[in-house]
Amino acid sequence: MSFYTSLSGLKAAQTDLATISHNLANVSTNGFKKSRSEFADVIASSVGTNPTQAIGSGTVVKANRQQFSQGNVVQTGGTLDLAITGDGFFAVKPQLDGGPVNFTRNGAFLVNADRYVVDGSGSHLQAYPVDGSGAVVASGLTSAINVRLPATSGTPVATQNVALSVNLPSGGAIPTTTPFDRFDPSSYNESTQTTIFDSVGNAQVLTTYFKRETVPTGATPTSTWSAFSFVGDQALVSGGTAPVTLTFDAAGTLTSPTAATTFDAFTPASSPNPQVIALDFGTATTQLGAPFDLVASSQDGVAVGQLQGVTIDNEGMIRASFSNGETRTLGKVLLANFANPSGLRQLGSSSWSPTGLSGSPLLGEPGNNGFGGLLSGTIERSNVDQTEELVALIAAQRNFQANAKALETDNQISQTIFNLQ
């Protein structure tokens, strides 16, 4: 019988060694929680057994209990790196639709090819849906959403009005090269570019070329310039004619045109829809002795905002920013906790699923109702203490050796009995 007692001790020590080895192997695993082997003695007795003469039958592994103490928090600077300081788990959902929600302490999230925020295993981060003001509009795991970053934001508006004010040099000479050719700089004096937008929000370049036509004389103190406008390779015409003629008086003040010039409809190369643009040189356009200068330029088109970044604050609010200046709130990170976290089933990759021992998940928000706080730009490392584990490893090794020695002694005693003559 003592053979089996020693054998149970060997198995228990081997389990302890395996548990400690597993802890040490994951000392650098983000969000990992160490385990501790717990043992119980085995006593077989009955009513007729004298309690002073009862002999144990060895040991059994009572539990391999997980320790959910806080791991070290390190700064990474990543906007999607999150750490929980205190109790709670992130909720993540595997890619399979309708699959169960799992829970993790590993907050090293990233964006996949479909712009979903996922963990290292590809599971989607879960968040509460919010309205435009950031207020949570639904709660519960069934109402949670997969966090996805939109590629664009806003509604495009095609440019309809362009205001352009310039100063044309009064000493500019009339180009000798004729006719006008935008590819020949000697056929015009100056040019300027303005960014406009088509109906689908694509940026286009409106280029206006200025060519001097006449200079003031004693009989004619005014001077004229021609303004040729192109969007890409398309020339803009008004009433079938081009260019726009700018007339200045002797003081360099623009006298014509006095209103915006509306060009005929054209279809940009990047848009299927025709577009009409009105160009207004305004009253700030002058002809002075100073060099050519773009005084002011504006247009009323609106581009679609391109995603530029995402942030998550300490309250778990997820916000995306776009190139057009817009900011959108995408959701609020939800946290979950359990009455008995040690009862969670380990899934690997620092993830767990609930069981009957752990209880159902209790949901909340960062920093509220007993849930831990949330830190952005940080990661929770493993809670394994190498020194502590190495000391425990030595103790487990000594336990294994002691039980092996007891087994060897039992063998020697049995051998002596077998050799009795």
Secondary structure, 3 states (H helix, E strand, C coil): CHHHHHHHHHHHHHHHHHHHHHHHHCCCCCCCCCEEEEEEECCCCCCCCCHHHCCCCCEEEEEEEECCCCCCEEECCCCCEEEEECCCEEEEECCCCCCCCEEECCCECEECCCCEEECCCCCEEEEECECCCCCECCCCHHHCEECECCCEECCCECCCEEEEEEEEECCCCCCCCCCCCCCCHHHCCEEEEEEEECCCCCEEEEEEEEEEEECCCCCCCCEEEEEEEEECCEECCECCECCEEEEECCCCEEEECCCCEECCCECCCCCCCCECCEEECCCCCEEECCCCEEEEEEECCECCEEEEEEEECCCCEEEEEECCCCEEEEEEECEEECCCHHHCEEEECCEEECCCCCCCCEEECCCCCCCCEEEECEEECCCCCHHHHHHHHHHHHHHHHHHHHHHHHHHHHHHHHHCCC
